[in-house]
Amino acid sequence: MKTSIKYMGMGLVAAMMFTACSDTFLEEKKNYDNVNTDTYNYYEGSRARLSDIYSWAMPNPNTSPDNPSGPWKAVSTGSADSQSQNTEEYTGFTSFTDPQAEMTVMSGGNGIPDFFQGQTNNIQESNWGRIRNINDVINGIENSSLPQEEKDELAGQAYFLRAWCFFNMVKWYGGVPIITEPQEPVEGAVVPRSTTQKCIEFILSDLDKAATKLAPFTTNGGWAQSDNWGRVTTGTALALKGRVLLFWASPICNRGNDAERWNKAYTQMKAELDSINACGYGLFSTNSNVNGSDFALQFLQSGRNPEAVFVTLFNTHAEGTDISKNNGWERGIRPKNTTGSGKRASAMLMDMFPMADGKIPATANTYTKLVDSDSIYDAEHPFVARDPRFYRTFAFPGCRWAYSGDPTVSDPDNPSYDKGTNYALWNYVWFTSTDDQGNVESSESYAADNLLKNNTGLYVRKKSDDYDVNRSPLYAWSSESKNGGFVMSAAPYIELRYAEVLLNFAEAACGAGHLDEAVEQLQKIRARVGYTADNNYGLQANLTSDQAACMSAILYERQIELAYEGKRFDDCRRWLLYDGGANFDKITGAPASWKLTGWGGNTCTWLGFTPLNGQRRENVIWRTADAFDVGSTTLDSDPLKNETRCAPLDYRTNNLSEQTAVLKDWYDTHLVRRTQKGDSYDSNHMALYMNFLPRYYFIGFSSGIQSSNKTLEQTIGWEDYENNGDNGTFDPLAVE
């Protein structure tokens, strides 16, 4: 049940009806304002209350940061949302990168998103509503009559969830109000913004409490009880702590490159890695890795998974039932002719992926301090000789992408491919006229195999439940569902993987000057993919002697390893990759302390990274070659319908180089790569380019937030809605 809440200044007036458990005792004790405090004197009552706040606070790939009711609740999980769409992963401008509409706090125009508040009249859609209830759980458990051991087990998890909620605001706004009590609806309950530094200290303190309290229960391989799998552990808390420390040490907060912050991050991450490992975490791997199959299989573990440090679990109960919790990712990425909807990957990221020797393609021109591959990149045939992760991240014409289900029930024209078990993606396109064929803005193209207008040229394949990798699919196929066969999936969503733990440590080690340890972590990650010591795991030789090159290699590895997992935008912001941080003096009212003095005054120059501002992201399709006629709008008008297709790439075998040679020959005869409009053009059909303004690195509060919280101080560089649009006064970089 949803109940109403309102604000008194910053004070949340929140109430909640406890709905997580049907236990008779709880049913008798609940009320519409709060759970009775006596509830916390019973272990089952406290645990059920804790489970309820889990359901509110955990990240979920089915929600979107673009949801206007509360984007705060939806961290980016890899979809083409308003966060990932600001990166190389997808095309299309958002409010952050639109060169024709600057974001504003004031009414009208390109309104700034709300990652702070959510719906003020709905406790389940309010950021501060869930924080209020987490505070209630913490206080209720800590002040209960439970034995200390039970208090620690339960409160430790709640401290983690509170830290998680606060960090998701702090990374956007810098300092926010720190509230640790479930506030009552009284006048004057106003809490001002704390500095970013104080917020970071508070978050770290909560994570330390969580790690300490949970240690007796989780540092002997994880939770002993199987039904606790998915709950946070000491390792989860310390892994998130590493992410927080890295944010504080990064250029977005650390403009002068203060070595003390890097040293603290490095020292603590190194000291705490053993505790993370003691919880049973590590890189997922098997003894049968073929063409990066371990990389794909890590996302498909329904039970304990060493890779899943912070994970949200799902089930296959039918949609609409009370216990239904399905992961919609599989349906979201599969092509339309398999009853999915498909996600279009950008050509920019595809073209940047490493070659098979582990090096960046020479044509990428992105990380200039990284050594180019000796292999010549063939953009017409991008599937030739690539990093094994390439094949597990993208799908393109001529590759197997098997599944289990009958798509012909949804549409009899859909190709069955033995009920999906031998499905091959053939999504090449044809145009209806030669004029359209040469016009990058034209969408008058139709794709093969009944895809027709659903003509995504390059698909996101990452995290797919590939039948060739997992013969026991985590989805329950439903031919009857109006939403398609993949509706019910129990695939877990991993918010923080062990690979990120190593990458975070590598970055901290590099920042602190321990380049050899940083490189060691990259080697571990690449070994899992299939690289060996024979060529130094595809890494260049100078990474242990050149800090800028080492940091570039780490950021590049993050970009590849964590692609389509919702992490890239945070990395771009942390490292100021839109303009190198060279333009903070253009922010109205910016104090001198905002000037970037570390990294030579420009992170992009120091890294050798081409700034994202001024660039375009394009899409890509493969159209039928000029030797074949144009077609019309129907399945049967495919110009290649009488041509024999070659065998699709089959990643189950070790002869991938031979297979790609055959597919390349087929492309040479039948297909041509063509750029398809990605980022927008203006009304005169002139290309537009990304433009992320310097004040966007820390965003301000929207007019809606300020109207609900009239005493809330606005951030410098943003209009103060409550003061006639005057410049804000809050400094997120102030140090106490």
N, C-alpha and C positions, 0 to 999 in steps of 0.2 A: 504493500500500500504506500502511496506517496502522500506526504503531508506537507503543509505549507510552512515556509520559513520566511523571515524578513531580516533586514539589517538595522541595527541601531548604531549609526556611525560605522566603525569597523566591527562592532560586536555582532556576532552571528546569533540570530534567534532561531535555533534549530530544534527540531524534535523528530523522533523517529518511532515508528511502530516496528517492533521486533518481529521479523518474519522468517528468520533463517531456520527455525526449528519448530516442530509440532509437539515437543515435549509438554506433557500436561502441566508440569510445574511452571514452565515458562509461560504457557498460555494464561495461567492464572495470575502471574506477576506482571505481565507487560501492561503498558499504558501508552497513550498517544504522545506523551511528552518525553519519556525515556524509559529504559528498562529499569525496573526497581533495583535499588542497590543490593538487595538481598540476593538477586540473581547471581552476583559475582562470588558469593560465598559457596557456590556449588561448581565443581569442576566442569560438569557437562554444560551448565549455564554459561560459564565464562568461555568455554570452547566454542559453543554455538554462536555466541555474540562475536567472538573473534572470526569465525568462519563468515559471518555476515559482512564484516568490514573487508575481508579478503575479496568477497564478491564485488564490492564497490571499487576497490583500489587497484586490482590487478590489471595489467595491460591486456588489450583485447584486439586482435586483428580485424574483428567484425565492426569495430567502431572507427570513425574517421575524424581526424583533426579538423576537417571541414564542416563538421556538424555545428551549425550556429547555436545550438542549445548548450553547448559546452565542450569546445575543443580541448579544454584542459584535461578532460578525462581520457582522451585518445592520443597517446603517444604515437608517433609515426611507427608503423610496423612494416613498411616497405611498399605500400600502395602508392599510387600516383596522387598523393595528397598535397596539401599546401606546404608541407615541409620537404618531402622527397622531391617534389616537382621544382624545387629551387636548386637542384643538383644536376650532375651529369647523367643521372639515372633515367629521368623522364624529360619530356619536352612540354612546352606550354608555360606561359608566364603565370605567376601567382601575384597576390597583393604585395609580396616582398620583392619581386623582380620586374614588375610591369614598368617599362620605361615611359609609358604614357599617363600613368596615374600614381602619383606619390601617395603613400599611406597617410591617413589623417585621423586624428582623434575627434575632430569636429564632425558635426552632422553632415551627411551626404558624402559623395565621393568614394574613394577607396578606403573604407573603414578598416581600422586596425583590428586584428583578431583578438579574442578574449581567451587567454590561457590562464586566467586568474580566478574567475568567479563562476561562470556558468549561470544556470537559471536560479535566480534568487527566490523563486516561489516553489522550488521543488528540491527537497533535500537530496534526492538521489541524483540530481543533475547539478548539484552545487559543490564546487571544490571545497568550500569551507564547511559545507554540511558533512562531508565525509571526514574532514579533519576533526570537526567537533565530536563525531562519533568515535573516531580513533582515540581522541583524548578521553572520552568517557570510558572506553574499554581499558585504557592504560590506568586511569585513576581508579576505576572500579576494581580491577584485579589487584593493583598494588595495595589498596586499602582494604582488601577483603580478608576473610579469616582462613583462606586457603593456606596449605603448607607452602613454605618458601620454594620448594622444588617445583610445585605446580604453578606458582606465581611466575617463576622465571621462565618456565616452558612457554607459557601463554603470553606474558607481557613482552618477552623478547621478540616475538613475532610482530606484536603491535608497534613496538618501537621502530622496527624496520619499516613497516607500512607508513608510519608517520614521516620518517626520513624520506621515503620514496615520494610521497605526495609533495613535501616541501621542496625537494630538489627539482621536481618537474616545474615548479614555479620560478625558483631562483635562477635556473639556467636561462629563462626568458627575460626576467625583470631585474635581476640582481637582488637587492634587498626587498623583503616582504615582511609583513607583520608576523612575529613569532607568537603563536597562541598555543599554550599548553594545557589550558583548562577548558572544559565544556561550558562556554559562556552562556549566561542566562539573559533573557530579553529585558534588559534594564537600560534606561537612558545613561549615557556616559560611559558605556562599555566600549571604549575606543582604544585601539592598540595601534601605535604608529609603525611605520616601516622601520625595520632594523637595517643596519648596513649589510652589504653582501658578506663582508667578513664575519659578522656575528651570525648570519644565517648559515654560512658554511660551517662554522664552529658548532652550531646547534645540530646541524644534520650529522656531522661527524660524531658528536657526542651520542646521539640516538643510535647510530650504527655501531658504535663501540659497546653501548649497553646491550644491543641486540646480540652482538657477537659473543659477549661474555655470558649472558644469560642462557643462550642456546648451546654453548659449548658442551656441557655435560650430556646433551641429548643428540648432538649431531656430528661431533668430531671423531667418531669411531666408525667412519664410513657412511655417515648420514643417519637419518631417522631410522630407528630399529623397526618401527611398525610400518608395514607396506602401505597402509592407508594414509600415512603422513607424507607420502611422496607428492611433491608439488608444493609443500609448505617450505617457507624460507628456512635457512640454516645459518650457522655461523659463517660458512663460506659465502653465502649469498650476501650477507651484511658486509663482509670484508671486500667482496668483489665490487659492490656498489660504492663502498668507501673509496676504492681505487679510482672509480669513475669520477667521483666528487673531487678528490685530490687533484686529478688531472685537469679538470675544469678550472680549478683555482690557480693552477700553475700555468695554464695556457695563456696565450697572448690576449684573449678577450678580457681577462681579469688582471693579467700580470704584464702590464704595458712596458715595464722597465726590465723584464726578464730577470726578476729577483731569483738568484740561485737558491736561496733558502727554501722557496716553495718547491722547486724541483727536487732538492735534496730530501725534503720531508716526504714528498710523494714517493720517491725512489726507496728511501729507507723503510717506510711503513709497508709499501707493497711487497718488498723483498722479504721483510720479517714475517708478513702475514700470509705469504704464499703457501707455506707448509700447512697452516690451518685450513686454508681453502682446499688443499689436496686431501687433508684428513677427513673432510666431509664426503669424500668419494668422487670429487670432480677431477677431470682431466680431459685431454683431447680424445674424442670418440674415434675409435679405429677398430678394424677387424683384420683378419689374416687374408682377406680376399679382395683387397682394393684393386679395382680395374677402372682405368680412365676416370679416376676421381669418384668412384662409387661410394667410398666412405664419407666423402664430403656431402654427398646427397643423402645417405642413409642416416646421418646424424639427426636430421630433422624428423625422422619417422619412427622414433622409439616411444612405444606406448608405456613402457615401464621405466625403471630407473635408467637414467642416461647421464653419464659422466660429463657430457658437454653442457647439459642444461642446468646452469647455475641459478638462474631466476626464470621460472617457467610457469605459464598458465596452461592448465589442463582442460580438455574438452571431452565430450562423449558423443555417441551416435543415437541418442534418444530422439524420437521423432519431433520435428519442429512443432511448436505450439504447446508442448507438454510442460508441466511445471519443472521437470528436471532436465529439460533439453538445454544443452550447451554445446552447440556445433561450431566448428571452425570453418569459416567460409572461404578460406584462402584458395583451396583447390578449385572450387567452382569459379573463383575470381580470375585464375590465371589460365585455365584450360580454354582451348579454342571453341568457338561457337558450335562447330559441327560435332563436338563431344558433349554438348549441353552446357558448356561453360560460357564465360563472357570475354576472357582474354585481357592481359595487360600488355600495353605496347612499350617496349624498351627503346631507349634512344640509341641512335647510331653512334653518338659520341662515346658512350661508355663501351659499347661493343668494340669500337676501334681502338680503345685505350687498353684493353685487356692484354696481359702478357702473352708473348709467344711461347712456344713449347720449351724454349731454353730458359724461361723465367724472366726474360728481359722485356722492357717496354718496346712496342713497335716504334721504329724511327720516325714514322709519319705522325705520331701522336702529338709531338711538340707541346707537351704539357709539363712534364717534370724534366727540365733540361739538365739537372745534375745527376740524373740516372742514366746509366750506360744503355745505349740502344741495343736491341737484339741484332745478332748477326743474320737472322733470317729476314728476308724481305717480306714485308706485309703485303698481302694481296687483298686489297679492299673489295674486289669483285667476288672473292671467294674467302670470306673472313673466317671460315671454319677450318682452314688449313693450318696445321701446326700451331695450335694454341695451348695455353695453360689448361690442364684438365678441368679447372673450375669453369672455364668458358662454356663447356658443353653441358654443365649442370646449372648454368645461370641463364642461358638463352636457348630459344628454339627458333628454327628457321626452316625454309623449304628443304625437305629431303632428310629429315631426322626422325628416328623412332621416338615415340613418347607414349608408351603403352599404358593402358588402364584396364579396368574390369567393369564393363557395363554396356548396355545396348542403346546407342543413341538414336536408332531408327524409330523407337517408340515415340520419341519427341518429334522427329521429322523423318519421314521415310526416305528422303533424299540424302540424309546424312550417311557417310560411308561407315560401314560396320567394322571393317578390319578385324574380323573374328571377334566381335563384341569387345572391341578395344584392345584385346591382348596383343595384336600386331599393328596397332595404330601407327601410321606414319603421317607426319605433318607435311602436306603439300599445299602451301598457301601462297604460291606465286600468283600474280595478277595479270589481267589483261585490261586494256582500255577500249572504249567504244569508238574512239577516233584518234588519229595520229596527232591532232592538235592537243588533246588532253594528255596524250602519252608524253609529250615534252613539256608539260606545264606542271611545275612542282606544287602549285596550289590546287590543282585539279584533284577532286576526289571521285571522279567518274571512272573508277576501276572496280573490277570484280575478281574475287579470288576463287581458286579451284576448290574442288571437293565440297561444294555446297556452302562454302564460306561467303561467297559473293560479296555483299557490302561490308561484311565483317572481316575486312581485309587487313588485319594487323600484319605488318611485314616481319617484325622481329618481336617475338614473345618473351616475356619474363617466364623463366622455367624454375627459378630458384624456389627451394622448399617444396617442390612438387612431390606428391606421392606417386612416384614413378613405379609402375608395375614391374619393370625390369629390375628395379632395385629392391622393391618390397612386394613379395608375392602374397602377403597378407595385408591388403589395403586397410587403412585406418578409416576409410569412408564406407558408409553403407549405401550402396547405389539404390536410388529410388526412381524408377521410370515413371511413376505416377505424379511426382512432384511438379508443380507448375514452375519451380525454380531450377529444374534441371537435376541430373542424376547425382551430382557430387554434393548435394545439400547437407548431408549428415556426415561430418568428418570429425574424428577424435584426434586428429593430428595436434600435438601440443604446439603452443607458440613459445619460442625461447626469446625472452627479452635480453638476457645477458648470457652469452656463451663463454665457455672456457677459453676459446680462441681470443675473445676480447680481453679476458683477464691477462693473457700473455701479451697481447698488443698494448694494453694499458701500461703494463710493467715495462715493456720495451720502450715506450714513449717516455716514461718517467726516467728510465735509465739513461736514455739518450740525452734528455734535457739536463740530467745531473752529470753528464760527462762519462758515463760508464758504457761506452759504445760497444765493447765486446759482449756485455751482457744483453744489450739491446739486440744485437745481431743473433745471438743465441736463441732468442725467442722467435725471431722470424724463421730461423732454420727449423725449429720444432713444428711450426705451423705448415711450412712448405713440405716437410717430410711426410706429414699426414696426407697431403695431396698426391704425393708420389715422387717428389724431387729427392735427390740423393746427394751425398757429400762429393760425388764425382765432379760436379761442377759448382760446388759450394751452394747447393740448393737453388741455383739460378740467381744468386745474389752477386753483385759486383764486389770486387776485392777491396775497395777503399772505404767501405762502410764503417770499419773500425778505426779509421783515422780522420774522417771528414764528418763533422757533426751535422752540417747542413744536408749532406748527401744521405746520411743515416736517417735523419728525421724525414726527409723526402721519401725514402724507401719504406719507412714505417707508415706514413700517411697513404702511400700508394697501396701497401699491403692491406691496410684497413679498408680502402676503397674497393679492393677486389674481394677479399675474404668476406666482408660484411655487406656486400652489395645487396640491395633490395631487402635489407633488414631494418631500415629506418634509422641508420646511424650516421649517414653521410652529411646531412644538413647540420647536425651538431658539430661534426668535425670541421665543416666549412666555416661555421660561426666561430668556433674556438680558435681557429688559426687565421681568421680574417681573410679568407681566401677569395673574397669578392673584389677587394681592392688592396690587399696587403696591409690594411690599417693605416694607409698614408693620408687619409682624408678626415681624421677626427676634428681637425681645426675648422672644418666646414659646418660642424654642428653648432647651432645657435646656443650660446652660453656655455660651451664646453670649457671646463677648467684646464689649466696647463697640464694637470696630472693625467689627462686623457690622451695626451700625445704619446705615440708609440716611440719609445726611445731604445728598446731592445731590438734585436734582430736587424740592426742597421736601419731601423725606422720603416721597414717594409718586409713583412713576412714572406710575401710572394717572391720578392727579389732574393731574399736570403735563401729560400727553399729552391729557387729556380722553378717556381710554379707560375704558369700563365694565369693571370687573374680571370675569374669567371665573368666579371663585368666586361661588357663589350663583346662577349661571345654569344653564339647562337647554338642551340641544340636542334638537330634535325632528326626526322624519322627516316626509315629506309624501307624500301620494298624491292622485290625482284619481279620485274615484268617480263612478259614473253618477248623474245628477241625479234628484231626487225624482220627476220626471214619468215616470220609467221604473221598471219593476218590479225587485225583487231577482231574483237568479239562483240557480243551484245550483252544483255543483262541477265542471261539465263545460264544455268548450269551446263546445258548442252552446247553453249556457244564457246566453250573453252577452246582456244586455238590449238592447244596441245592435246586434245582429247584422243587423237589417233597416234600420239607419240608414246613409245614405251618408256616408262620411268625406270631409272636405275634403282638398285636396292638402296633403301635409306640407311643413314649412318646407324650402326648398331653398337652401342657403347659397351655391350656385354663381352665383346671380344677384344683381343690385344692387337689386332691389325688395323688400328684406326687410320694410320697413315695411308695404307692401301685403299681403304674405303673412301677417305677424303679425296684421293686422287681420282677415283671413279666419279664421285659426285661433282668434282671440279670439271671433269670432261663433259658431264651432262649439262652443267650450267653453261659452259662455253658454247654449246650448240643451241640451248633452249632459252636461256634467261639473261637478263641484263640488270645490274644493280641500278636503282634510281633513287635519288633523294626525294623524299616526300616532306612537305612542309611540316615542321615541328613548331618552333616558336613563331609568334604572330608576324604578320605583315601589316603595314598601315593601310589607310584607305586608298593610297596611291600605289599599293602593291610594292612598297619599299620594305626591305627587311628591317626588323627591329631587333634590338640586342638587350641582353640582360643588364639590369641596372639596380643593384642592391645598394641602398643608401647607407652611409656610415652610421646613422642613428638607429638603423634596424638591428644592429648587433645586440643592443639592449632595448627592448621595445617599451612603449609607454602604456598607460592604462586607457582603455576605451572610454568614450563618454558614458556608456552604460555603467561601467564599473565606478567611475567617479560620481555619477548621479546617486548610486546606491551607497557610496562611501565618501561623503562630502569632505571629510577631513584627510583623506588619503593623499599624500604628497605625490605630485606628478614627477616623472623622470625628466632630467635636464635634456633639452633637445626636442621635447614633445609639448604640444599645446595643452594647457590646463583648462579643461572644459568648464570647471567651476569658477575660473577667474578670467572669463572673457577671452580665452585663448592665449593668455600670457605664457611665457616660457616656464617649463617645470623647474623645480628647485632641488629635487632629490638626486644625489650623486651616488650611483651604484658602485663607484670605485673608491669611495671614501674609506680610509683605513684608520682604525681607532688605535 
